[in-house]
Amino acid sequence: MEWTKSWSVIRGGNLMLLFTIFLSCATVPDKKEEVQQQPLTPRIYVANESSNSVTVIDVASLKVIATVDALNHSTHDLSVSRDGKWVFATNLASGRLSVIDAQRLETVASVYTGNRAHVVTLTNDNRQAWVANIGENNLSIIDTQNLRILGTIPVGRGPTGLTFSRDGRFAFVSNGGDKTVAVIETASHRVLKTVPVGNNPHFLVLGPDGRIWGTNTGDNDIFVIDPVTFEKVGTFQVGTEPQQIAFGYRGTVGPNAYVTVSSLNKVIVLTSDPKNLRVLGQIDVGQRPNGIWSNPEGTRLYVVHETSNDLRVIDTGTNEVIGSVPVGRKPIRVVVSR
Protein backbone atom coordinates (compact mmCIF):
# COMPACT_ATOMS: atom_id res chain seq x y z
CA MET A 1 0.00 0.00 0.00
CA GLU A 2 1.19 3.54 -0.64
CA TRP A 3 0.03 7.09 -0.11
CA THR A 4 -1.04 9.02 -3.21
CA LYS A 5 -2.09 12.66 -3.46
CA SER A 6 -5.03 14.60 -4.79
CA TRP A 7 -4.75 18.31 -5.49
CA SER A 8 -8.19 19.15 -4.14
CA VAL A 9 -8.88 21.20 -1.02
CA ILE A 10 -11.37 20.20 1.64
CA ARG A 11 -12.80 22.77 4.02
CA GLY A 12 -14.93 21.79 6.97
CA GLY A 13 -15.05 22.97 10.57
CA ASN A 14 -11.54 23.51 11.77
CA LEU A 15 -10.01 20.97 9.38
CA MET A 16 -8.47 21.81 6.05
CA LEU A 17 -6.27 19.51 4.01
CA LEU A 18 -3.90 21.25 1.67
CA PHE A 19 -3.71 17.98 -0.19
CA THR A 20 -6.21 15.24 0.52
CA ILE A 21 -4.67 11.84 1.08
CA PHE A 22 -6.08 8.65 -0.36
CA LEU A 23 -4.93 5.12 0.21
CA SER A 24 -4.45 3.06 -2.91
CA CYS A 25 -2.81 -0.17 -3.90
CA ALA A 26 -0.08 0.00 -6.55
CA THR A 27 0.07 -3.07 -8.78
CA VAL A 28 3.21 -2.46 -10.83
CA PRO A 29 5.44 0.15 -9.16
CA ASP A 30 7.82 2.03 -11.43
CA LYS A 31 11.55 2.22 -10.77
CA LYS A 32 11.20 5.47 -8.86
CA GLU A 33 8.69 3.86 -6.50
CA GLU A 34 10.92 0.83 -6.00
CA VAL A 35 13.76 3.07 -4.89
CA GLN A 36 11.46 4.98 -2.53
CA GLN A 37 10.35 1.80 -0.82
CA GLN A 38 13.88 0.86 0.21
CA PRO A 39 14.47 0.91 4.00
CA LEU A 40 15.35 4.38 5.22
CA THR A 41 18.70 4.88 6.93
CA PRO A 42 18.75 6.83 10.24
CA ARG A 43 18.27 10.54 9.71
CA ILE A 44 18.42 13.79 11.60
CA TYR A 45 15.48 16.17 11.12
CA VAL A 46 15.72 19.87 12.05
CA ALA A 47 12.78 22.30 12.25
CA ASN A 48 13.81 25.77 10.98
CA GLU A 49 11.36 28.33 12.32
CA SER A 50 12.46 31.33 10.23
CA SER A 51 13.03 29.28 7.06
CA ASN A 52 9.67 27.48 7.24
CA SER A 53 11.45 24.24 6.46
CA VAL A 54 12.83 20.95 7.71
CA THR A 55 16.47 20.06 7.09
CA VAL A 56 17.13 16.34 6.56
CA ILE A 57 20.63 15.05 7.41
CA ASP A 58 22.15 11.59 7.02
CA VAL A 59 23.33 10.36 10.44
CA ALA A 60 26.38 8.47 9.18
CA SER A 61 27.85 11.07 6.84
CA LEU A 62 26.37 14.25 8.37
CA LYS A 63 25.50 15.36 4.84
CA VAL A 64 22.31 17.30 4.13
CA ILE A 65 20.00 15.06 2.10
CA ALA A 66 17.28 17.63 1.51
CA THR A 67 15.58 20.75 2.76
CA VAL A 68 11.82 20.18 2.79
CA ASP A 69 9.45 23.14 2.44
CA ALA A 70 6.81 22.80 5.17
CA LEU A 71 4.36 24.78 3.00
CA ASN A 72 3.49 26.71 6.15
CA HIS A 73 5.05 29.36 8.39
CA SER A 74 7.23 29.20 11.54
CA THR A 75 8.04 25.49 11.56
CA HIS A 76 8.66 24.71 15.21
CA ASP A 77 8.41 21.11 16.42
CA LEU A 78 8.80 17.62 14.94
CA SER A 79 7.73 14.05 15.57
CA VAL A 80 8.78 11.02 13.48
CA SER A 81 6.78 7.82 13.13
CA ARG A 82 8.40 4.67 14.49
CA ASP A 83 8.94 3.23 11.02
CA GLY A 84 10.63 6.48 9.96
CA LYS A 85 8.32 6.98 6.99
CA TRP A 86 6.40 10.03 8.20
CA VAL A 87 7.46 13.30 9.80
CA PHE A 88 4.94 15.62 11.46
CA ALA A 89 5.87 19.29 11.89
CA THR A 90 4.00 22.07 13.70
CA ASN A 91 3.92 25.61 12.35
CA LEU A 92 3.36 28.39 14.87
CA ALA A 93 2.28 31.21 12.57
CA SER A 94 0.04 29.02 10.42
CA GLY A 95 -1.51 26.97 13.22
CA ARG A 96 -1.01 23.91 11.06
CA LEU A 97 0.53 20.47 11.14
CA SER A 98 2.63 19.63 8.07
CA VAL A 99 2.83 15.94 7.09
CA ILE A 100 6.09 15.01 5.36
CA ASP A 101 6.64 11.82 3.38
CA ALA A 102 10.18 10.81 4.43
CA GLN A 103 10.67 8.64 1.33
CA ARG A 104 9.70 11.30 -1.18
CA LEU A 105 11.08 14.12 1.01
CA GLU A 106 8.11 16.40 0.45
CA THR A 107 5.18 17.81 2.37
CA VAL A 108 2.06 15.92 1.28
CA ALA A 109 -0.58 17.32 3.63
CA SER A 110 -1.36 20.20 5.95
CA VAL A 111 -3.93 20.09 8.75
CA TYR A 112 -5.19 23.13 10.64
CA THR A 113 -5.07 22.29 14.37
CA GLY A 114 -5.45 25.64 16.13
CA ASN A 115 -3.96 29.05 16.83
CA ARG A 116 -0.17 28.86 17.33
CA ALA A 117 0.36 25.12 17.02
CA HIS A 118 3.48 24.62 19.12
CA VAL A 119 4.43 20.98 19.71
CA VAL A 120 3.41 17.61 18.28
CA THR A 121 3.84 14.19 19.87
CA LEU A 122 2.77 10.82 18.52
CA THR A 123 1.00 8.36 20.79
CA ASN A 124 2.95 5.20 21.59
CA ASP A 125 1.08 3.25 18.90
CA ASN A 126 1.57 6.07 16.34
CA ARG A 127 -2.16 6.12 15.61
CA GLN A 128 -2.66 9.66 16.85
CA ALA A 129 -0.72 12.92 16.80
CA TRP A 130 -1.42 15.27 19.69
CA VAL A 131 -0.75 18.96 19.05
CA ALA A 132 -0.62 21.71 21.70
CA ASN A 133 -2.17 24.97 20.50
CA ILE A 134 -0.86 27.92 22.51
CA GLY A 135 -3.48 30.40 21.32
CA GLU A 136 -6.46 28.18 22.10
CA ASN A 137 -5.32 26.61 25.39
CA ASN A 138 -6.04 23.11 24.15
CA LEU A 139 -4.73 19.97 22.49
CA SER A 140 -5.89 18.75 19.10
CA ILE A 141 -5.96 15.00 18.48
CA ILE A 142 -5.35 13.93 14.89
CA ASP A 143 -5.89 10.46 13.42
CA THR A 144 -2.61 9.79 11.59
CA GLN A 145 -4.24 7.43 9.07
CA ASN A 146 -6.87 9.73 7.60
CA LEU A 147 -5.60 13.05 9.04
CA ARG A 148 -8.92 13.91 10.63
CA ILE A 149 -9.16 15.84 13.89
CA LEU A 150 -10.87 13.54 16.38
CA GLY A 151 -11.37 16.18 19.05
CA THR A 152 -9.73 18.65 21.40
CA ILE A 153 -8.84 18.63 25.10
CA PRO A 154 -8.93 21.89 27.11
CA VAL A 155 -5.78 22.38 29.20
CA GLY A 156 -4.15 25.32 30.96
CA ARG A 157 -3.05 28.64 29.52
CA GLY A 158 -0.41 28.56 26.83
CA PRO A 159 0.40 24.83 26.40
CA THR A 160 3.94 24.49 25.07
CA GLY A 161 5.27 21.02 25.92
CA LEU A 162 3.86 17.51 25.57
CA THR A 163 5.03 13.97 26.21
CA PHE A 164 3.50 10.60 27.10
CA SER A 165 4.27 8.22 29.91
CA ARG A 166 6.22 5.08 29.08
CA ASP A 167 3.06 2.93 29.08
CA GLY A 168 1.06 5.55 27.16
CA ARG A 169 -1.63 5.84 29.83
CA PHE A 170 -0.92 9.47 30.62
CA ALA A 171 -0.01 12.62 28.75
CA PHE A 172 1.90 15.45 30.40
CA VAL A 173 1.36 19.00 29.12
CA SER A 174 3.29 22.08 30.23
CA ASN A 175 1.17 25.23 30.53
CA GLY A 176 3.42 28.27 30.26
CA GLY A 177 0.77 30.76 31.33
CA ASP A 178 -0.21 28.79 34.43
CA LYS A 179 3.29 27.65 35.46
CA THR A 180 2.01 24.09 35.67
CA VAL A 181 2.13 20.66 34.05
CA ALA A 182 -1.25 19.01 33.45
CA VAL A 183 -1.60 15.22 33.71
CA ILE A 184 -4.15 13.76 31.28
CA GLU A 185 -5.52 10.23 31.23
CA THR A 186 -5.23 9.28 27.55
CA ALA A 187 -8.17 6.84 27.58
CA SER A 188 -10.71 9.29 28.99
CA HIS A 189 -9.04 12.59 28.00
CA ARG A 190 -9.60 13.81 31.57
CA VAL A 191 -7.18 16.16 33.28
CA LEU A 192 -6.34 14.29 36.49
CA LYS A 193 -4.02 16.80 38.11
CA THR A 194 -2.04 19.98 37.56
CA VAL A 195 1.45 20.15 39.02
CA PRO A 196 3.03 23.56 39.86
CA VAL A 197 6.53 23.62 38.36
CA GLY A 198 7.81 27.16 37.76
CA ASN A 199 8.01 30.10 35.37
CA ASN A 200 7.12 29.35 31.74
CA PRO A 201 7.61 25.57 31.59
CA HIS A 202 8.46 24.56 28.07
CA PHE A 203 9.52 21.34 26.33
CA LEU A 204 8.97 18.06 28.20
CA VAL A 205 10.74 14.75 27.68
CA LEU A 206 10.35 11.19 28.94
CA GLY A 207 13.44 10.18 30.92
CA PRO A 208 15.14 6.75 30.70
CA ASP A 209 13.58 5.62 33.98
CA GLY A 210 10.07 6.80 33.06
CA ARG A 211 10.14 10.12 34.90
CA ILE A 212 9.05 13.30 33.12
CA TRP A 213 11.69 16.02 32.74
CA GLY A 214 11.06 19.64 31.80
CA THR A 215 12.62 23.08 31.63
CA ASN A 216 11.38 26.37 33.05
CA THR A 217 12.48 28.51 30.13
CA GLY A 218 11.24 31.68 31.82
CA ASP A 219 13.60 31.07 34.73
CA ASN A 220 16.81 29.12 35.34
CA ASP A 221 15.82 25.63 36.43
CA ILE A 222 14.73 22.18 35.29
CA PHE A 223 12.24 19.91 37.05
CA VAL A 224 11.40 16.19 37.30
CA ILE A 225 7.92 14.69 37.81
CA ASP A 226 7.19 11.19 39.11
CA PRO A 227 4.88 9.38 36.63
CA VAL A 228 3.10 7.44 39.40
CA THR A 229 2.49 10.02 42.11
CA PHE A 230 2.32 12.99 39.69
CA GLU A 231 4.46 14.98 42.10
CA LYS A 232 7.52 17.11 41.40
CA VAL A 233 10.41 15.11 42.81
CA GLY A 234 13.40 17.15 41.70
CA THR A 235 14.52 20.60 40.61
CA PHE A 236 17.89 22.14 39.80
CA GLN A 237 19.19 25.52 38.64
CA VAL A 238 21.22 25.28 35.43
CA GLY A 239 21.26 28.88 34.16
CA THR A 240 18.88 31.38 32.57
CA GLU A 241 16.69 30.17 29.69
CA PRO A 242 17.08 26.40 29.80
CA GLN A 243 15.47 24.96 26.68
CA GLN A 244 15.48 21.21 26.07
CA ILE A 245 16.83 17.98 27.59
CA ALA A 246 18.29 14.73 26.23
CA PHE A 247 20.02 11.75 27.83
CA GLY A 248 23.28 9.96 27.13
CA TYR A 249 26.15 7.94 28.55
CA ARG A 250 29.78 8.73 29.19
CA GLY A 251 31.34 5.32 28.82
CA THR A 252 29.66 3.17 31.45
CA VAL A 253 28.47 6.20 33.43
CA GLY A 254 24.89 7.30 33.01
CA PRO A 255 22.38 7.92 31.84
CA ASN A 256 23.20 11.59 32.32
CA ALA A 257 20.92 14.52 31.51
CA TYR A 258 22.10 17.10 28.97
CA VAL A 259 20.36 20.51 29.09
CA THR A 260 20.68 23.27 26.50
CA VAL A 261 20.97 26.69 28.18
CA SER A 262 20.52 29.49 25.64
CA SER A 263 21.92 32.35 27.71
CA LEU A 264 25.20 30.51 28.37
CA ASN A 265 25.77 28.97 24.92
CA LYS A 266 26.38 25.73 26.77
CA VAL A 267 25.02 22.26 27.33
CA ILE A 268 24.97 21.49 31.06
CA VAL A 269 25.54 17.84 32.05
CA LEU A 270 23.67 16.57 35.14
CA THR A 271 23.20 13.34 36.99
CA SER A 272 19.79 11.81 36.27
CA ASP A 273 18.90 10.93 39.86
CA PRO A 274 16.25 13.53 40.82
CA LYS A 275 17.18 13.17 44.49
CA ASN A 276 20.83 13.87 43.76
CA LEU A 277 20.94 16.31 40.87
CA ARG A 278 24.40 17.82 40.41
CA VAL A 279 26.53 19.21 37.59
CA LEU A 280 28.95 16.76 35.96
CA GLY A 281 30.23 19.08 33.26
CA GLN A 282 29.62 21.94 30.82
CA ILE A 283 30.03 21.80 27.04
CA ASP A 284 30.60 24.92 24.94
CA VAL A 285 28.43 24.90 21.83
CA GLY A 286 27.06 27.46 19.33
CA GLN A 287 25.00 30.61 19.77
CA ARG A 288 21.72 30.14 21.64
CA PRO A 289 21.40 26.35 21.73
CA ASN A 290 17.83 25.10 21.80
CA GLY A 291 16.91 21.64 20.48
CA ILE A 292 18.87 18.58 21.60
CA TRP A 293 18.44 14.86 20.84
CA SER A 294 20.52 11.72 21.35
CA ASN A 295 21.14 8.70 19.17
CA PRO A 296 19.60 5.41 20.41
CA GLU A 297 22.87 4.33 22.03
CA GLY A 298 23.25 7.60 23.94
CA THR A 299 26.77 8.14 22.59
CA ARG A 300 26.05 11.13 20.34
CA LEU A 301 24.06 14.30 20.98
CA TYR A 302 22.71 16.59 18.28
CA VAL A 303 22.24 20.26 19.20
CA VAL A 304 20.74 23.07 17.09
CA HIS A 305 21.33 26.79 17.63
CA GLU A 306 18.88 29.65 17.05
CA THR A 307 21.51 32.26 16.21
CA SER A 308 24.46 30.42 14.67
CA ASN A 309 21.96 28.40 12.54
CA ASP A 310 23.77 25.10 12.71
CA LEU A 311 23.66 21.60 14.14
CA ARG A 312 26.58 20.38 16.22
CA VAL A 313 27.39 16.82 17.21
CA ILE A 314 28.71 16.02 20.69
CA ASP A 315 30.61 12.86 21.60
CA THR A 316 29.32 11.98 25.08
CA GLY A 317 32.48 10.02 25.83
CA THR A 318 34.66 13.13 25.60
CA ASN A 319 32.04 15.91 25.91
CA GLU A 320 33.54 17.47 22.80
CA VAL A 321 31.93 18.80 19.62
CA ILE A 322 33.02 16.52 16.77
CA GLY A 323 30.98 17.86 13.85
CA SER A 324 28.94 20.78 12.57
CA VAL A 325 26.31 21.12 9.82
CA PRO A 326 24.72 24.39 8.58
CA VAL A 327 20.90 24.24 8.63
CA GLY A 328 18.08 26.76 8.12
CA ARG A 329 17.36 29.98 9.96
CA LYS A 330 16.43 29.78 13.65
CA PRO A 331 16.40 26.00 14.13
CA ILE A 332 14.32 25.09 17.18
CA ARG A 333 13.87 21.34 17.28
CA VAL A 334 15.95 18.33 16.27
CA VAL A 335 14.87 14.67 16.23
CA VAL A 336 16.64 11.51 15.08
CA SER A 337 14.88 8.61 13.38
CA ARG A 338 15.92 5.05 14.22
C-alpha positions as CSV (number, residue, x, y, z in Angstrom):
1,M,0.0,0.0,0.0
2,E,1.2,3.5,-0.6
3,W,0.0,7.1,-0.1
4,T,-1.0,9.0,-3.2
5,K,-2.1,12.7,-3.5
6,S,-5.0,14.6,-4.8
7,W,-4.8,18.3,-5.5
8,S,-8.2,19.2,-4.1
9,V,-8.9,21.2,-1.0
10,I,-11.4,20.2,1.6
11,R,-12.8,22.8,4.0
12,G,-14.9,21.8,7.0
13,G,-15.0,23.0,10.6
14,N,-11.5,23.5,11.8
15,L,-10.0,21.0,9.4
16,M,-8.5,21.8,6.0
17,L,-6.3,19.5,4.0
18,L,-3.9,21.3,1.7
19,F,-3.7,18.0,-0.2
20,T,-6.2,15.2,0.5
21,I,-4.7,11.8,1.1
22,F,-6.1,8.7,-0.4
23,L,-4.9,5.1,0.2
24,S,-4.5,3.1,-2.9
25,C,-2.8,-0.2,-3.9
26,A,-0.1,0.0,-6.6
27,T,0.1,-3.1,-8.8
28,V,3.2,-2.5,-10.8
29,P,5.4,0.2,-9.2
30,D,7.8,2.0,-11.4
31,K,11.5,2.2,-10.8
32,K,11.2,5.5,-8.9
33,E,8.7,3.9,-6.5
34,E,10.9,0.8,-6.0
35,V,13.8,3.1,-4.9
36,Q,11.5,5.0,-2.5
37,Q,10.4,1.8,-0.8
38,Q,13.9,0.9,0.2
39,P,14.5,0.9,4.0
40,L,15.4,4.4,5.2
41,T,18.7,4.9,6.9
42,P,18.8,6.8,10.2
43,R,18.3,10.5,9.7
44,I,18.4,13.8,11.6
45,Y,15.5,16.2,11.1
46,V,15.7,19.9,12.1
47,A,12.8,22.3,12.2
48,N,13.8,25.8,11.0
49,E,11.4,28.3,12.3
50,S,12.5,31.3,10.2
51,S,13.0,29.3,7.1
52,N,9.7,27.5,7.2
53,S,11.4,24.2,6.5
54,V,12.8,20.9,7.7
55,T,16.5,20.1,7.1
56,V,17.1,16.3,6.6
57,I,20.6,15.1,7.4
58,D,22.2,11.6,7.0
59,V,23.3,10.4,10.4
60,A,26.4,8.5,9.2
61,S,27.9,11.1,6.8
62,L,26.4,14.3,8.4
63,K,25.5,15.4,4.8
64,V,22.3,17.3,4.1
65,I,20.0,15.1,2.1
66,A,17.3,17.6,1.5
67,T,15.6,20.8,2.8
68,V,11.8,20.2,2.8
69,D,9.5,23.1,2.4
70,A,6.8,22.8,5.2
71,L,4.4,24.8,3.0
72,N,3.5,26.7,6.2
73,H,5.1,29.4,8.4
74,S,7.2,29.2,11.5
75,T,8.0,25.5,11.6
76,H,8.7,24.7,15.2
77,D,8.4,21.1,16.4
78,L,8.8,17.6,14.9
79,S,7.7,14.1,15.6
80,V,8.8,11.0,13.5
81,S,6.8,7.8,13.1
82,R,8.4,4.7,14.5
83,D,8.9,3.2,11.0
84,G,10.6,6.5,10.0
85,K,8.3,7.0,7.0
86,W,6.4,10.0,8.2
87,V,7.5,13.3,9.8
88,F,4.9,15.6,11.5
89,A,5.9,19.3,11.9
90,T,4.0,22.1,13.7
91,N,3.9,25.6,12.3
92,L,3.4,28.4,14.9
93,A,2.3,31.2,12.6
94,S,0.0,29.0,10.4
95,G,-1.5,27.0,13.2
96,R,-1.0,23.9,11.1
97,L,0.5,20.5,11.1
98,S,2.6,19.6,8.1
99,V,2.8,15.9,7.1
100,I,6.1,15.0,5.4
101,D,6.6,11.8,3.4
102,A,10.2,10.8,4.4
103,Q,10.7,8.6,1.3
104,R,9.7,11.3,-1.2
105,L,11.1,14.1,1.0
106,E,8.1,16.4,0.5
107,T,5.2,17.8,2.4
108,V,2.1,15.9,1.3
109,A,-0.6,17.3,3.6
110,S,-1.4,20.2,6.0
111,V,-3.9,20.1,8.8
112,Y,-5.2,23.1,10.6
113,T,-5.1,22.3,14.4
114,G,-5.4,25.6,16.1
115,N,-4.0,29.1,16.8
116,R,-0.2,28.9,17.3
117,A,0.4,25.1,17.0
118,H,3.5,24.6,19.1
119,V,4.4,21.0,19.7
120,V,3.4,17.6,18.3
121,T,3.8,14.2,19.9
122,L,2.8,10.8,18.5
123,T,1.0,8.4,20.8
124,N,3.0,5.2,21.6
125,D,1.1,3.3,18.9
126,N,1.6,6.1,16.3
127,R,-2.2,6.1,15.6
128,Q,-2.7,9.7,16.8
129,A,-0.7,12.9,16.8
130,W,-1.4,15.3,19.7
131,V,-0.8,19.0,19.1
132,A,-0.6,21.7,21.7
133,N,-2.2,25.0,20.5
134,I,-0.9,27.9,22.5
135,G,-3.5,30.4,21.3
136,E,-6.5,28.2,22.1
137,N,-5.3,26.6,25.4
138,N,-6.0,23.1,24.2
139,L,-4.7,20.0,22.5
140,S,-5.9,18.8,19.1
141,I,-6.0,15.0,18.5
142,I,-5.3,13.9,14.9
143,D,-5.9,10.5,13.4
144,T,-2.6,9.8,11.6
145,Q,-4.2,7.4,9.1
146,N,-6.9,9.7,7.6
147,L,-5.6,13.0,9.0
148,R,-8.9,13.9,10.6
149,I,-9.2,15.8,13.9
150,L,-10.9,13.5,16.4
151,G,-11.4,16.2,19.1
152,T,-9.7,18.6,21.4
153,I,-8.8,18.6,25.1
154,P,-8.9,21.9,27.1
155,V,-5.8,22.4,29.2
156,G,-4.2,25.3,31.0
157,R,-3.1,28.6,29.5
158,G,-0.4,28.6,26.8
159,P,0.4,24.8,26.4
160,T,3.9,24.5,25.1
161,G,5.3,21.0,25.9
162,L,3.9,17.5,25.6
163,T,5.0,14.0,26.2
164,F,3.5,10.6,27.1
165,S,4.3,8.2,29.9
166,R,6.2,5.1,29.1
167,D,3.1,2.9,29.1
168,G,1.1,5.5,27.2
169,R,-1.6,5.8,29.8
170,F,-0.9,9.5,30.6
171,A,0.0,12.6,28.8
172,F,1.9,15.5,30.4
173,V,1.4,19.0,29.1
174,S,3.3,22.1,30.2
175,N,1.2,25.2,30.5
176,G,3.4,28.3,30.3
177,G,0.8,30.8,31.3
178,D,-0.2,28.8,34.4
179,K,3.3,27.7,35.5
180,T,2.0,24.1,35.7
181,V,2.1,20.7,34.0
182,A,-1.2,19.0,33.4
183,V,-1.6,15.2,33.7
184,I,-4.2,13.8,31.3
185,E,-5.5,10.2,31.2
186,T,-5.2,9.3,27.6
187,A,-8.2,6.8,27.6
188,S,-10.7,9.3,29.0
189,H,-9.0,12.6,28.0
190,R,-9.6,13.8,31.6
191,V,-7.2,16.2,33.3
192,L,-6.3,14.3,36.5
193,K,-4.0,16.8,38.1
194,T,-2.0,20.0,37.6
195,V,1.5,20.2,39.0
196,P,3.0,23.6,39.9
197,V,6.5,23.6,38.4
198,G,7.8,27.2,37.8
199,N,8.0,30.1,35.4
200,N,7.1,29.3,31.7
201,P,7.6,25.6,31.6
202,H,8.5,24.6,28.1
203,F,9.5,21.3,26.3
204,L,9.0,18.1,28.2
205,V,10.7,14.7,27.7
206,L,10.4,11.2,28.9
207,G,13.4,10.2,30.9
208,P,15.1,6.8,30.7
209,D,13.6,5.6,34.0
210,G,10.1,6.8,33.1
211,R,10.1,10.1,34.9
212,I,9.1,13.3,33.1
213,W,11.7,16.0,32.7
214,G,11.1,19.6,31.8
215,T,12.6,23.1,31.6
216,N,11.4,26.4,33.1
217,T,12.5,28.5,30.1
218,G,11.2,31.7,31.8
219,D,13.6,31.1,34.7
220,N,16.8,29.1,35.3
221,D,15.8,25.6,36.4
222,I,14.7,22.2,35.3
223,F,12.2,19.9,37.1
224,V,11.4,16.2,37.3
225,I,7.9,14.7,37.8
226,D,7.2,11.2,39.1
227,P,4.9,9.4,36.6
228,V,3.1,7.4,39.4
229,T,2.5,10.0,42.1
230,F,2.3,13.0,39.7
231,E,4.5,15.0,42.1
232,K,7.5,17.1,41.4
233,V,10.4,15.1,42.8
234,G,13.4,17.1,41.7
235,T,14.5,20.6,40.6
236,F,17.9,22.1,39.8
237,Q,19.2,25.5,38.6
238,V,21.2,25.3,35.4
239,G,21.3,28.9,34.2
240,T,18.9,31.4,32.6
241,E,16.7,30.2,29.7
242,P,17.1,26.4,29.8
243,Q,15.5,25.0,26.7
244,Q,15.5,21.2,26.1
245,I,16.8,18.0,27.6
246,A,18.3,14.7,26.2
247,F,20.0,11.8,27.8
248,G,23.3,10.0,27.1
249,Y,26.2,7.9,28.5
250,R,29.8,8.7,29.2
251,G,31.3,5.3,28.8
252,T,29.7,3.2,31.4
253,V,28.5,6.2,33.4
254,G,24.9,7.3,33.0
255,P,22.4,7.9,31.8
256,N,23.2,11.6,32.3
257,A,20.9,14.5,31.5
258,Y,22.1,17.1,29.0
259,V,20.4,20.5,29.1
260,T,20.7,23.3,26.5
261,V,21.0,26.7,28.2
262,S,20.5,29.5,25.6
263,S,21.9,32.3,27.7
264,L,25.2,30.5,28.4
265,N,25.8,29.0,24.9
266,K,26.4,25.7,26.8
267,V,25.0,22.3,27.3
268,I,25.0,21.5,31.1
269,V,25.5,17.8,32.0
270,L,23.7,16.6,35.1
271,T,23.2,13.3,37.0
272,S,19.8,11.8,36.3
273,D,18.9,10.9,39.9
274,P,16.2,13.5,40.8
275,K,17.2,13.2,44.5
276,N,20.8,13.9,43.8
277,L,20.9,16.3,40.9
278,R,24.4,17.8,40.4
279,V,26.5,19.2,37.6
280,L,28.9,16.8,36.0
281,G,30.2,19.1,33.3
282,Q,29.6,21.9,30.8
283,I,30.0,21.8,27.0
284,D,30.6,24.9,24.9
285,V,28.4,24.9,21.8
286,G,27.1,27.5,19.3
287,Q,25.0,30.6,19.8
288,R,21.7,30.1,21.6
289,P,21.4,26.3,21.7
290,N,17.8,25.1,21.8
291,G,16.9,21.6,20.5
292,I,18.9,18.6,21.6
293,W,18.4,14.9,20.8
294,S,20.5,11.7,21.3
295,N,21.1,8.7,19.2
296,P,19.6,5.4,20.4
297,E,22.9,4.3,22.0
298,G,23.3,7.6,23.9
299,T,26.8,8.1,22.6
300,R,26.0,11.1,20.3
301,L,24.1,14.3,21.0
302,Y,22.7,16.6,18.3
303,V,22.2,20.3,19.2
304,V,20.7,23.1,17.1
305,H,21.3,26.8,17.6
306,E,18.9,29.6,17.0
307,T,21.5,32.3,16.2
308,S,24.5,30.4,14.7
309,N,22.0,28.4,12.5
310,D,23.8,25.1,12.7
311,L,23.7,21.6,14.1
312,R,26.6,20.4,16.2
313,V,27.4,16.8,17.2
314,I,28.7,16.0,20.7
315,D,30.6,12.9,21.6
316,T,29.3,12.0,25.1
317,G,32.5,10.0,25.8
318,T,34.7,13.1,25.6
319,N,32.0,15.9,25.9
320,E,33.5,17.5,22.8
321,V,31.9,18.8,19.6
322,I,33.0,16.5,16.8
323,G,31.0,17.9,13.8
324,S,28.9,20.8,12.6
325,V,26.3,21.1,9.8
326,P,24.7,24.4,8.6
327,V,20.9,24.2,8.6
328,G,18.1,26.8,8.1
329,R,17.4,30.0,10.0
330,K,16.4,29.8,13.6
331,P,16.4,26.0,14.1
332,I,14.3,25.1,17.2
333,R,13.9,21.3,17.3
334,V,16.0,18.3,16.3
335,V,14.9,14.7,16.2
336,V,16.6,11.5,15.1
337,S,14.9,8.6,13.4
338,R,15.9,5.1,14.2
